Amino acid sequence: MLTLIRRWLARYDAWCERMGFVPENRRCCAPVRYDEDDARHPAQRAARRKACETAPEDEPRAADR
């Protein structure tokens, strides 16, 4: 039974990819939930923004490298 479910899920994933339903093509304005350790998580983004604002001007930023 587990093999059947995995096979169906693989077919569904392939279908989604063929149709273009992948995160890179997402155009919806619906909120997305990210893991806490993901760089796209709002808390992580806020911490990076704060670090960039408080960094001395003579120190190169990560975005400038």
SULVEN-V483335 format. One line per field, one symbol per residue. ss: DSSP state (h for helix, s for strand, l for the rest). psi: psi as a letter, one per 40 degrees, with the letter a starting at -180 (. if undefined). burial: I if it has 9 or more other C-alpha atoms within 8 Angstrom, else O. A space follows every 50 residues. Layout:
# SULVEN-V483335
ss = ???
psi = ???
burial = ???
This chain:
# SULVEN-V483335
ss = lhhhhhhhhhhhhhhhhhhlllhhhllllllllllllllllhhhhhhhhh hhhhlllllllllll
psi = ddddddddddddddddddeegiddeheieiihhiidehdehddddddddd dddeiidehiidde.
burial = OOOOOOOOOOOOOOOIIOOOIOOOOOOOOOOOOOOOOOOOIOOIIOOOOO OOOOOOOOOOOOOOO
